[in-house]
Amino acid sequence: MGGLKHVAFVLAVVFFLCSFNFAIAKGKVSGEELVRDFWKNMAEGNIEALKNTMADGFQSIHQDGARSKEEELKLIENLQLGEYKLDNFKTTSYKNIVIVTYTVAITHETIDGKPMTTKPMPRMTIFAVEKKGYKILAHANLEEINSK
């Protein structure tokens, strides 16, 4: 009887994983919600949440170059972010990877002490969705520093 329970458990796990990947493929895991959570944590300066959600191999790209997880967290710690509006979401996915492009208009933002534009600017954030949440793999900020 123990073998039958083991087989039933394995089948249940396989079914769950297949249905989870199917939900991602069908857009039931909202890329917009993942992005909104990421930006909420940045705006609130919630570095601990960001540390926990950024993958160890996280990488970002900005006009002035690439940053590691540690470098991006340092940048975010010094970020002065005013009100912002997220818009124009486009989400694609492959298995458990969710890629989201969008625009951000920010009323007041400084990066490294430099003022940024208030015009909507494109961003891309890439997530790996896991059983217990998500990890941010990469983030692209396509705004020119000193573009104001």
Phi and psi in radians as a Rosetta constraint file:
Dihedral C 1 N 2 CA 2 C 2 CIRCULARHARMONIC -1.086 0.35
Dihedral N 2 CA 2 C 2 N 3 CIRCULARHARMONIC -0.620 0.35
Dihedral C 2 N 3 CA 3 C 3 CIRCULARHARMONIC -1.146 0.35
Dihedral N 3 CA 3 C 3 N 4 CIRCULARHARMONIC -0.653 0.35
Dihedral C 3 N 4 CA 4 C 4 CIRCULARHARMONIC -1.163 0.35
Dihedral N 4 CA 4 C 4 N 5 CIRCULARHARMONIC -0.694 0.35
Dihedral C 4 N 5 CA 5 C 5 CIRCULARHARMONIC -1.129 0.35
Dihedral N 5 CA 5 C 5 N 6 CIRCULARHARMONIC -0.675 0.35
Dihedral C 5 N 6 CA 6 C 6 CIRCULARHARMONIC -1.117 0.35
Dihedral N 6 CA 6 C 6 N 7 CIRCULARHARMONIC -0.784 0.35
Dihedral C 6 N 7 CA 7 C 7 CIRCULARHARMONIC -1.105 0.35
Dihedral N 7 CA 7 C 7 N 8 CIRCULARHARMONIC -0.738 0.35
Dihedral C 7 N 8 CA 8 C 8 CIRCULARHARMONIC -1.103 0.35
Dihedral N 8 CA 8 C 8 N 9 CIRCULARHARMONIC -0.716 0.35
Dihedral C 8 N 9 CA 9 C 9 CIRCULARHARMONIC -1.107 0.35
Dihedral N 9 CA 9 C 9 N 10 CIRCULARHARMONIC -0.810 0.35
Dihedral C 9 N 10 CA 10 C 10 CIRCULARHARMONIC -1.062 0.35
Dihedral N 10 CA 10 C 10 N 11 CIRCULARHARMONIC -0.756 0.35
Dihedral C 10 N 11 CA 11 C 11 CIRCULARHARMONIC -1.110 0.35
Dihedral N 11 CA 11 C 11 N 12 CIRCULARHARMONIC -0.678 0.35
Dihedral C 11 N 12 CA 12 C 12 CIRCULARHARMONIC -1.112 0.35
Dihedral N 12 CA 12 C 12 N 13 CIRCULARHARMONIC -0.746 0.35
Dihedral C 12 N 13 CA 13 C 13 CIRCULARHARMONIC -1.111 0.35
Dihedral N 13 CA 13 C 13 N 14 CIRCULARHARMONIC -0.804 0.35
Dihedral C 13 N 14 CA 14 C 14 CIRCULARHARMONIC -1.065 0.35
Dihedral N 14 CA 14 C 14 N 15 CIRCULARHARMONIC -0.772 0.35
Dihedral C 14 N 15 CA 15 C 15 CIRCULARHARMONIC -1.057 0.35
Dihedral N 15 CA 15 C 15 N 16 CIRCULARHARMONIC -0.770 0.35
Dihedral C 15 N 16 CA 16 C 16 CIRCULARHARMONIC -1.055 0.35
Dihedral N 16 CA 16 C 16 N 17 CIRCULARHARMONIC -0.836 0.35
Dihedral C 16 N 17 CA 17 C 17 CIRCULARHARMONIC -1.116 0.35
Dihedral N 17 CA 17 C 17 N 18 CIRCULARHARMONIC -0.707 0.35
Dihedral C 17 N 18 CA 18 C 18 CIRCULARHARMONIC -1.150 0.35
Dihedral N 18 CA 18 C 18 N 19 CIRCULARHARMONIC -0.750 0.35
Dihedral C 18 N 19 CA 19 C 19 CIRCULARHARMONIC -1.208 0.35
Dihedral N 19 CA 19 C 19 N 20 CIRCULARHARMONIC -0.569 0.35
Dihedral C 19 N 20 CA 20 C 20 CIRCULARHARMONIC -1.127 0.35
Dihedral N 20 CA 20 C 20 N 21 CIRCULARHARMONIC -0.828 0.35
Dihedral C 20 N 21 CA 21 C 21 CIRCULARHARMONIC -1.134 0.35
Dihedral N 21 CA 21 C 21 N 22 CIRCULARHARMONIC -0.609 0.35
Dihedral C 21 N 22 CA 22 C 22 CIRCULARHARMONIC -1.132 0.35
Dihedral N 22 CA 22 C 22 N 23 CIRCULARHARMONIC -0.713 0.35
Dihedral C 22 N 23 CA 23 C 23 CIRCULARHARMONIC -1.089 0.35
Dihedral N 23 CA 23 C 23 N 24 CIRCULARHARMONIC -0.711 0.35
Dihedral C 23 N 24 CA 24 C 24 CIRCULARHARMONIC -1.096 0.35
Dihedral N 24 CA 24 C 24 N 25 CIRCULARHARMONIC -0.829 0.35
Dihedral C 24 N 25 CA 25 C 25 CIRCULARHARMONIC -1.082 0.35
Dihedral N 25 CA 25 C 25 N 26 CIRCULARHARMONIC -0.565 0.35
Dihedral C 25 N 26 CA 26 C 26 CIRCULARHARMONIC -1.526 0.35
Dihedral N 26 CA 26 C 26 N 27 CIRCULARHARMONIC 0.075 0.35
Dihedral C 26 N 27 CA 27 C 27 CIRCULARHARMONIC 1.413 0.35
Dihedral N 27 CA 27 C 27 N 28 CIRCULARHARMONIC 0.262 0.35
Dihedral C 27 N 28 CA 28 C 28 CIRCULARHARMONIC -1.356 0.35
Dihedral N 28 CA 28 C 28 N 29 CIRCULARHARMONIC -0.329 0.35
Dihedral C 28 N 29 CA 29 C 29 CIRCULARHARMONIC -1.614 0.35
Dihedral N 29 CA 29 C 29 N 30 CIRCULARHARMONIC 1.971 0.35
Dihedral C 29 N 30 CA 30 C 30 CIRCULARHARMONIC -1.394 0.35
Dihedral N 30 CA 30 C 30 N 31 CIRCULARHARMONIC 2.002 0.35
Dihedral C 30 N 31 CA 31 C 31 CIRCULARHARMONIC -1.062 0.35
Dihedral N 31 CA 31 C 31 N 32 CIRCULARHARMONIC -0.631 0.35
Dihedral C 31 N 32 CA 32 C 32 CIRCULARHARMONIC -1.063 0.35
Dihedral N 32 CA 32 C 32 N 33 CIRCULARHARMONIC -0.764 0.35
Dihedral C 32 N 33 CA 33 C 33 CIRCULARHARMONIC -1.138 0.35
Dihedral N 33 CA 33 C 33 N 34 CIRCULARHARMONIC -0.670 0.35
Dihedral C 33 N 34 CA 34 C 34 CIRCULARHARMONIC -1.066 0.35
Dihedral N 34 CA 34 C 34 N 35 CIRCULARHARMONIC -0.794 0.35
Dihedral C 34 N 35 CA 35 C 35 CIRCULARHARMONIC -1.112 0.35
Dihedral N 35 CA 35 C 35 N 36 CIRCULARHARMONIC -0.773 0.35
Dihedral C 35 N 36 CA 36 C 36 CIRCULARHARMONIC -1.077 0.35
Dihedral N 36 CA 36 C 36 N 37 CIRCULARHARMONIC -0.660 0.35
Dihedral C 36 N 37 CA 37 C 37 CIRCULARHARMONIC -1.152 0.35
Dihedral N 37 CA 37 C 37 N 38 CIRCULARHARMONIC -0.762 0.35
Dihedral C 37 N 38 CA 38 C 38 CIRCULARHARMONIC -1.013 0.35
Dihedral N 38 CA 38 C 38 N 39 CIRCULARHARMONIC -0.840 0.35
Dihedral C 38 N 39 CA 39 C 39 CIRCULARHARMONIC -1.205 0.35
Dihedral N 39 CA 39 C 39 N 40 CIRCULARHARMONIC -0.617 0.35
Dihedral C 39 N 40 CA 40 C 40 CIRCULARHARMONIC -1.052 0.35
Dihedral N 40 CA 40 C 40 N 41 CIRCULARHARMONIC -0.795 0.35
Dihedral C 40 N 41 CA 41 C 41 CIRCULARHARMONIC -1.107 0.35
Dihedral N 41 CA 41 C 41 N 42 CIRCULARHARMONIC -0.686 0.35
Dihedral C 41 N 42 CA 42 C 42 CIRCULARHARMONIC -1.143 0.35
Dihedral N 42 CA 42 C 42 N 43 CIRCULARHARMONIC -0.820 0.35
Dihedral C 42 N 43 CA 43 C 43 CIRCULARHARMONIC -1.095 0.35
Dihedral N 43 CA 43 C 43 N 44 CIRCULARHARMONIC -0.625 0.35
Dihedral C 43 N 44 CA 44 C 44 CIRCULARHARMONIC -1.455 0.35
Dihedral N 44 CA 44 C 44 N 45 CIRCULARHARMONIC -0.099 0.35
Dihedral C 44 N 45 CA 45 C 45 CIRCULARHARMONIC 1.164 0.35
Dihedral N 45 CA 45 C 45 N 46 CIRCULARHARMONIC 0.531 0.35
Dihedral C 45 N 46 CA 46 C 46 CIRCULARHARMONIC -1.435 0.35
Dihedral N 46 CA 46 C 46 N 47 CIRCULARHARMONIC 1.315 0.35
Dihedral C 46 N 47 CA 47 C 47 CIRCULARHARMONIC -1.101 0.35
Dihedral N 47 CA 47 C 47 N 48 CIRCULARHARMONIC -0.650 0.35
Dihedral C 47 N 48 CA 48 C 48 CIRCULARHARMONIC -1.084 0.35
Dihedral N 48 CA 48 C 48 N 49 CIRCULARHARMONIC -0.772 0.35
Dihedral C 48 N 49 CA 49 C 49 CIRCULARHARMONIC -1.113 0.35
Dihedral N 49 CA 49 C 49 N 50 CIRCULARHARMONIC -0.700 0.35
Dihedral C 49 N 50 CA 50 C 50 CIRCULARHARMONIC -1.144 0.35
Dihedral N 50 CA 50 C 50 N 51 CIRCULARHARMONIC -0.720 0.35
Dihedral C 50 N 51 CA 51 C 51 CIRCULARHARMONIC -1.004 0.35
Dihedral N 51 CA 51 C 51 N 52 CIRCULARHARMONIC -0.723 0.35
Dihedral C 51 N 52 CA 52 C 52 CIRCULARHARMONIC -1.284 0.35
Dihedral N 52 CA 52 C 52 N 53 CIRCULARHARMONIC -0.496 0.35
Dihedral C 52 N 53 CA 53 C 53 CIRCULARHARMONIC -1.670 0.35
Dihedral N 53 CA 53 C 53 N 54 CIRCULARHARMONIC -0.329 0.35
Dihedral C 53 N 54 CA 54 C 54 CIRCULARHARMONIC -1.401 0.35
Dihedral N 54 CA 54 C 54 N 55 CIRCULARHARMONIC 2.262 0.35
Dihedral C 54 N 55 CA 55 C 55 CIRCULARHARMONIC -1.135 0.35
Dihedral N 55 CA 55 C 55 N 56 CIRCULARHARMONIC 2.688 0.35
Dihedral C 55 N 56 CA 56 C 56 CIRCULARHARMONIC -1.001 0.35
Dihedral N 56 CA 56 C 56 N 57 CIRCULARHARMONIC -0.619 0.35
Dihedral C 56 N 57 CA 57 C 57 CIRCULARHARMONIC -1.596 0.35
Dihedral N 57 CA 57 C 57 N 58 CIRCULARHARMONIC 0.289 0.35
Dihedral C 57 N 58 CA 58 C 58 CIRCULARHARMONIC -0.899 0.35
Dihedral N 58 CA 58 C 58 N 59 CIRCULARHARMONIC 2.523 0.35
Dihedral C 58 N 59 CA 59 C 59 CIRCULARHARMONIC -2.539 0.35
Dihedral N 59 CA 59 C 59 N 60 CIRCULARHARMONIC 2.463 0.35
Dihedral C 59 N 60 CA 60 C 60 CIRCULARHARMONIC -2.117 0.35
Dihedral N 60 CA 60 C 60 N 61 CIRCULARHARMONIC 2.830 0.35
Dihedral C 60 N 61 CA 61 C 61 CIRCULARHARMONIC -2.337 0.35
Dihedral N 61 CA 61 C 61 N 62 CIRCULARHARMONIC 2.306 0.35
Dihedral C 61 N 62 CA 62 C 62 CIRCULARHARMONIC -2.233 0.35
Dihedral N 62 CA 62 C 62 N 63 CIRCULARHARMONIC 2.991 0.35
Dihedral C 62 N 63 CA 63 C 63 CIRCULARHARMONIC -0.985 0.35
Dihedral N 63 CA 63 C 63 N 64 CIRCULARHARMONIC -0.537 0.35
Dihedral C 63 N 64 CA 64 C 64 CIRCULARHARMONIC -1.619 0.35
Dihedral N 64 CA 64 C 64 N 65 CIRCULARHARMONIC 0.118 0.35
Dihedral C 64 N 65 CA 65 C 65 CIRCULARHARMONIC 2.237 0.35
Dihedral N 65 CA 65 C 65 N 66 CIRCULARHARMONIC -3.122 0.35
Dihedral C 65 N 66 CA 66 C 66 CIRCULARHARMONIC -1.491 0.35
Dihedral N 66 CA 66 C 66 N 67 CIRCULARHARMONIC 2.673 0.35
Dihedral C 66 N 67 CA 67 C 67 CIRCULARHARMONIC -2.333 0.35
Dihedral N 67 CA 67 C 67 N 68 CIRCULARHARMONIC 2.544 0.35
Dihedral C 67 N 68 CA 68 C 68 CIRCULARHARMONIC -1.433 0.35
Dihedral N 68 CA 68 C 68 N 69 CIRCULARHARMONIC 3.099 0.35
Dihedral C 68 N 69 CA 69 C 69 CIRCULARHARMONIC -0.984 0.35
Dihedral N 69 CA 69 C 69 N 70 CIRCULARHARMONIC -0.840 0.35
Dihedral C 69 N 70 CA 70 C 70 CIRCULARHARMONIC -1.108 0.35
Dihedral N 70 CA 70 C 70 N 71 CIRCULARHARMONIC -0.731 0.35
Dihedral C 70 N 71 CA 71 C 71 CIRCULARHARMONIC -1.175 0.35
Dihedral N 71 CA 71 C 71 N 72 CIRCULARHARMONIC -0.669 0.35
Dihedral C 71 N 72 CA 72 C 72 CIRCULARHARMONIC -1.188 0.35
Dihedral N 72 CA 72 C 72 N 73 CIRCULARHARMONIC -0.713 0.35
Dihedral C 72 N 73 CA 73 C 73 CIRCULARHARMONIC -1.092 0.35
Dihedral N 73 CA 73 C 73 N 74 CIRCULARHARMONIC -0.683 0.35
Dihedral C 73 N 74 CA 74 C 74 CIRCULARHARMONIC -1.111 0.35
Dihedral N 74 CA 74 C 74 N 75 CIRCULARHARMONIC -0.746 0.35
Dihedral C 74 N 75 CA 75 C 75 CIRCULARHARMONIC -1.064 0.35
Dihedral N 75 CA 75 C 75 N 76 CIRCULARHARMONIC -0.785 0.35
Dihedral C 75 N 76 CA 76 C 76 CIRCULARHARMONIC -1.153 0.35
Dihedral N 76 CA 76 C 76 N 77 CIRCULARHARMONIC -0.643 0.35
Dihedral C 76 N 77 CA 77 C 77 CIRCULARHARMONIC -1.016 0.35
Dihedral N 77 CA 77 C 77 N 78 CIRCULARHARMONIC -0.581 0.35
Dihedral C 77 N 78 CA 78 C 78 CIRCULARHARMONIC -1.703 0.35
Dihedral N 78 CA 78 C 78 N 79 CIRCULARHARMONIC 0.074 0.35
Dihedral C 78 N 79 CA 79 C 79 CIRCULARHARMONIC -1.276 0.35
Dihedral N 79 CA 79 C 79 N 80 CIRCULARHARMONIC 2.335 0.35
Dihedral C 79 N 80 CA 80 C 80 CIRCULARHARMONIC -1.942 0.35
Dihedral N 80 CA 80 C 80 N 81 CIRCULARHARMONIC 1.844 0.35
Dihedral C 80 N 81 CA 81 C 81 CIRCULARHARMONIC -2.020 0.35
Dihedral N 81 CA 81 C 81 N 82 CIRCULARHARMONIC 2.085 0.35
Dihedral C 81 N 82 CA 82 C 82 CIRCULARHARMONIC -1.495 0.35
Dihedral N 82 CA 82 C 82 N 83 CIRCULARHARMONIC -2.757 0.35
Dihedral C 82 N 83 CA 83 C 83 CIRCULARHARMONIC -1.104 0.35
Dihedral N 83 CA 83 C 83 N 84 CIRCULARHARMONIC 2.534 0.35
Dihedral C 83 N 84 CA 84 C 84 CIRCULARHARMONIC -2.437 0.35
Dihedral N 84 CA 84 C 84 N 85 CIRCULARHARMONIC 2.734 0.35
Dihedral C 84 N 85 CA 85 C 85 CIRCULARHARMONIC -2.258 0.35
Dihedral N 85 CA 85 C 85 N 86 CIRCULARHARMONIC 2.123 0.35
Dihedral C 85 N 86 CA 86 C 86 CIRCULARHARMONIC -1.657 0.35
Dihedral N 86 CA 86 C 86 N 87 CIRCULARHARMONIC 2.399 0.35
Dihedral C 86 N 87 CA 87 C 87 CIRCULARHARMONIC -2.718 0.35
Dihedral N 87 CA 87 C 87 N 88 CIRCULARHARMONIC 3.035 0.35
Dihedral C 87 N 88 CA 88 C 88 CIRCULARHARMONIC 0.954 0.35
Dihedral N 88 CA 88 C 88 N 89 CIRCULARHARMONIC 0.848 0.35
Dihedral C 88 N 89 CA 89 C 89 CIRCULARHARMONIC -1.263 0.35
Dihedral N 89 CA 89 C 89 N 90 CIRCULARHARMONIC 2.384 0.35
Dihedral C 89 N 90 CA 90 C 90 CIRCULARHARMONIC -2.349 0.35
Dihedral N 90 CA 90 C 90 N 91 CIRCULARHARMONIC 2.143 0.35
Dihedral C 90 N 91 CA 91 C 91 CIRCULARHARMONIC -2.078 0.35
Dihedral N 91 CA 91 C 91 N 92 CIRCULARHARMONIC 2.325 0.35
Dihedral C 91 N 92 CA 92 C 92 CIRCULARHARMONIC -2.253 0.35
Dihedral N 92 CA 92 C 92 N 93 CIRCULARHARMONIC 2.820 0.35
Dihedral C 92 N 93 CA 93 C 93 CIRCULARHARMONIC -2.587 0.35
Dihedral N 93 CA 93 C 93 N 94 CIRCULARHARMONIC 2.761 0.35
Dihedral C 93 N 94 CA 94 C 94 CIRCULARHARMONIC -2.508 0.35
Dihedral N 94 CA 94 C 94 N 95 CIRCULARHARMONIC 2.018 0.35
Dihedral C 94 N 95 CA 95 C 95 CIRCULARHARMONIC 0.916 0.35
Dihedral N 95 CA 95 C 95 N 96 CIRCULARHARMONIC -2.053 0.35
Dihedral C 95 N 96 CA 96 C 96 CIRCULARHARMONIC -1.722 0.35
Dihedral N 96 CA 96 C 96 N 97 CIRCULARHARMONIC 0.198 0.35
Dihedral C 96 N 97 CA 97 C 97 CIRCULARHARMONIC -1.690 0.35
Dihedral N 97 CA 97 C 97 N 98 CIRCULARHARMONIC 2.247 0.35
Dihedral C 97 N 98 CA 98 C 98 CIRCULARHARMONIC -2.096 0.35
Dihedral N 98 CA 98 C 98 N 99 CIRCULARHARMONIC 2.147 0.35
Dihedral C 98 N 99 CA 99 C 99 CIRCULARHARMONIC -1.942 0.35
Dihedral N 99 CA 99 C 99 N 100 CIRCULARHARMONIC 2.180 0.35
Dihedral C 99 N 100 CA 100 C 100 CIRCULARHARMONIC -2.207 0.35
Dihedral N 100 CA 100 C 100 N 101 CIRCULARHARMONIC 2.175 0.35
Dihedral C 100 N 101 CA 101 C 101 CIRCULARHARMONIC -1.887 0.35
Dihedral N 101 CA 101 C 101 N 102 CIRCULARHARMONIC 2.592 0.35
Dihedral C 101 N 102 CA 102 C 102 CIRCULARHARMONIC -2.908 0.35
Dihedral N 102 CA 102 C 102 N 103 CIRCULARHARMONIC 3.020 0.35
Dihedral C 102 N 103 CA 103 C 103 CIRCULARHARMONIC -2.024 0.35
Dihedral N 103 CA 103 C 103 N 104 CIRCULARHARMONIC 2.686 0.35
Dihedral C 103 N 104 CA 104 C 104 CIRCULARHARMONIC -2.291 0.35
Dihedral N 104 CA 104 C 104 N 105 CIRCULARHARMONIC 2.224 0.35
Dihedral C 104 N 105 CA 105 C 105 CIRCULARHARMONIC -1.954 0.35
Dihedral N 105 CA 105 C 105 N 106 CIRCULARHARMONIC 2.181 0.35
Dihedral C 105 N 106 CA 106 C 106 CIRCULARHARMONIC -2.129 0.35
Dihedral N 106 CA 106 C 106 N 107 CIRCULARHARMONIC 2.282 0.35
Dihedral C 106 N 107 CA 107 C 107 CIRCULARHARMONIC -1.227 0.35
Dihedral N 107 CA 107 C 107 N 108 CIRCULARHARMONIC -0.558 0.35
Dihedral C 107 N 108 CA 108 C 108 CIRCULARHARMONIC -2.689 0.35
Dihedral N 108 CA 108 C 108 N 109 CIRCULARHARMONIC 2.120 0.35
Dihedral C 108 N 109 CA 109 C 109 CIRCULARHARMONIC -2.560 0.35
Dihedral N 109 CA 109 C 109 N 110 CIRCULARHARMONIC 2.370 0.35
Dihedral C 109 N 110 CA 110 C 110 CIRCULARHARMONIC -2.227 0.35
Dihedral N 110 CA 110 C 110 N 111 CIRCULARHARMONIC 2.391 0.35
Dihedral C 110 N 111 CA 111 C 111 CIRCULARHARMONIC -2.110 0.35
Dihedral N 111 CA 111 C 111 N 112 CIRCULARHARMONIC 2.208 0.35
Dihedral C 111 N 112 CA 112 C 112 CIRCULARHARMONIC 0.922 0.35
Dihedral N 112 CA 112 C 112 N 113 CIRCULARHARMONIC 0.626 0.35
Dihedral C 112 N 113 CA 113 C 113 CIRCULARHARMONIC 1.357 0.35
Dihedral N 113 CA 113 C 113 N 114 CIRCULARHARMONIC 0.056 0.35
Dihedral C 113 N 114 CA 114 C 114 CIRCULARHARMONIC -1.801 0.35
Dihedral N 114 CA 114 C 114 N 115 CIRCULARHARMONIC 2.294 0.35
Dihedral C 114 N 115 CA 115 C 115 CIRCULARHARMONIC -1.225 0.35
Dihedral N 115 CA 115 C 115 N 116 CIRCULARHARMONIC 2.518 0.35
Dihedral C 115 N 116 CA 116 C 116 CIRCULARHARMONIC -1.914 0.35
Dihedral N 116 CA 116 C 116 N 117 CIRCULARHARMONIC 2.906 0.35
Dihedral C 116 N 117 CA 117 C 117 CIRCULARHARMONIC -1.214 0.35
Dihedral N 117 CA 117 C 117 N 118 CIRCULARHARMONIC 2.732 0.35
Dihedral C 117 N 118 CA 118 C 118 CIRCULARHARMONIC -1.700 0.35
Dihedral N 118 CA 118 C 118 N 119 CIRCULARHARMONIC -0.092 0.35
Dihedral C 118 N 119 CA 119 C 119 CIRCULARHARMONIC -1.261 0.35
Dihedral N 119 CA 119 C 119 N 120 CIRCULARHARMONIC 2.613 0.35
Dihedral C 119 N 120 CA 120 C 120 CIRCULARHARMONIC -1.048 0.35
Dihedral N 120 CA 120 C 120 N 121 CIRCULARHARMONIC 2.275 0.35
Dihedral C 120 N 121 CA 121 C 121 CIRCULARHARMONIC -2.216 0.35
Dihedral N 121 CA 121 C 121 N 122 CIRCULARHARMONIC 2.559 0.35
Dihedral C 121 N 122 CA 122 C 122 CIRCULARHARMONIC -1.314 0.35
Dihedral N 122 CA 122 C 122 N 123 CIRCULARHARMONIC 2.571 0.35
Dihedral C 122 N 123 CA 123 C 123 CIRCULARHARMONIC -2.420 0.35
Dihedral N 123 CA 123 C 123 N 124 CIRCULARHARMONIC 2.807 0.35
Dihedral C 123 N 124 CA 124 C 124 CIRCULARHARMONIC -2.456 0.35
Dihedral N 124 CA 124 C 124 N 125 CIRCULARHARMONIC 2.303 0.35
Dihedral C 124 N 125 CA 125 C 125 CIRCULARHARMONIC -2.271 0.35
Dihedral N 125 CA 125 C 125 N 126 CIRCULARHARMONIC 2.370 0.35
Dihedral C 125 N 126 CA 126 C 126 CIRCULARHARMONIC -2.039 0.35
Dihedral N 126 CA 126 C 126 N 127 CIRCULARHARMONIC 2.247 0.35
Dihedral C 126 N 127 CA 127 C 127 CIRCULARHARMONIC -2.090 0.35
Dihedral N 127 CA 127 C 127 N 128 CIRCULARHARMONIC 2.615 0.35
Dihedral C 127 N 128 CA 128 C 128 CIRCULARHARMONIC -1.937 0.35
Dihedral N 128 CA 128 C 128 N 129 CIRCULARHARMONIC 2.058 0.35
Dihedral C 128 N 129 CA 129 C 129 CIRCULARHARMONIC -1.527 0.35
Dihedral N 129 CA 129 C 129 N 130 CIRCULARHARMONIC 2.258 0.35
Dihedral C 129 N 130 CA 130 C 130 CIRCULARHARMONIC -2.112 0.35
Dihedral N 130 CA 130 C 130 N 131 CIRCULARHARMONIC 3.009 0.35
Dihedral C 130 N 131 CA 131 C 131 CIRCULARHARMONIC -1.003 0.35
Dihedral N 131 CA 131 C 131 N 132 CIRCULARHARMONIC -0.658 0.35
Dihedral C 131 N 132 CA 132 C 132 CIRCULARHARMONIC -1.871 0.35
Dihedral N 132 CA 132 C 132 N 133 CIRCULARHARMONIC 0.696 0.35
Dihedral C 132 N 133 CA 133 C 133 CIRCULARHARMONIC 2.117 0.35
Dihedral N 133 CA 133 C 133 N 134 CIRCULARHARMONIC -2.392 0.35
Dihedral C 133 N 134 CA 134 C 134 CIRCULARHARMONIC -2.589 0.35
Dihedral N 134 CA 134 C 134 N 135 CIRCULARHARMONIC 2.853 0.35
Dihedral C 134 N 135 CA 135 C 135 CIRCULARHARMONIC -2.198 0.35
Dihedral N 135 CA 135 C 135 N 136 CIRCULARHARMONIC 2.456 0.35
Dihedral C 135 N 136 CA 136 C 136 CIRCULARHARMONIC -1.575 0.35
Dihedral N 136 CA 136 C 136 N 137 CIRCULARHARMONIC 2.117 0.35
Dihedral C 136 N 137 CA 137 C 137 CIRCULARHARMONIC -1.576 0.35
Dihedral N 137 CA 137 C 137 N 138 CIRCULARHARMONIC -0.704 0.35
Dihedral C 137 N 138 CA 138 C 138 CIRCULARHARMONIC -2.725 0.35
Dihedral N 138 CA 138 C 138 N 139 CIRCULARHARMONIC 2.704 0.35
Dihedral C 138 N 139 CA 139 C 139 CIRCULARHARMONIC -2.526 0.35
Dihedral N 139 CA 139 C 139 N 140 CIRCULARHARMONIC 2.324 0.35
Dihedral C 139 N 140 CA 140 C 140 CIRCULARHARMONIC -2.080 0.35
Dihedral N 140 CA 140 C 140 N 141 CIRCULARHARMONIC 2.192 0.35
Dihedral C 140 N 141 CA 141 C 141 CIRCULARHARMONIC -1.903 0.35
Dihedral N 141 CA 141 C 141 N 142 CIRCULARHARMONIC 1.880 0.35
Dihedral C 141 N 142 CA 142 C 142 CIRCULARHARMONIC -1.594 0.35
Dihedral N 142 CA 142 C 142 N 143 CIRCULARHARMONIC 0.266 0.35
Dihedral C 142 N 143 CA 143 C 143 CIRCULARHARMONIC -1.505 0.35
Dihedral N 143 CA 143 C 143 N 144 CIRCULARHARMONIC 2.364 0.35
Dihedral C 143 N 144 CA 144 C 144 CIRCULARHARMONIC -1.248 0.35
Dihedral N 144 CA 144 C 144 N 145 CIRCULARHARMONIC 2.292 0.35
Dihedral C 144 N 145 CA 145 C 145 CIRCULARHARMONIC -1.199 0.35
Dihedral N 145 CA 145 C 145 N 146 CIRCULARHARMONIC 2.371 0.35
Dihedral C 145 N 146 CA 146 C 146 CIRCULARHARMONIC 1.184 0.35
Dihedral N 146 CA 146 C 146 N 147 CIRCULARHARMONIC 0.595 0.35
Dihedral C 146 N 147 CA 147 C 147 CIRCULARHARMONIC -1.540 0.35
Dihedral N 147 CA 147 C 147 N 148 CIRCULARHARMONIC 0.098 0.35
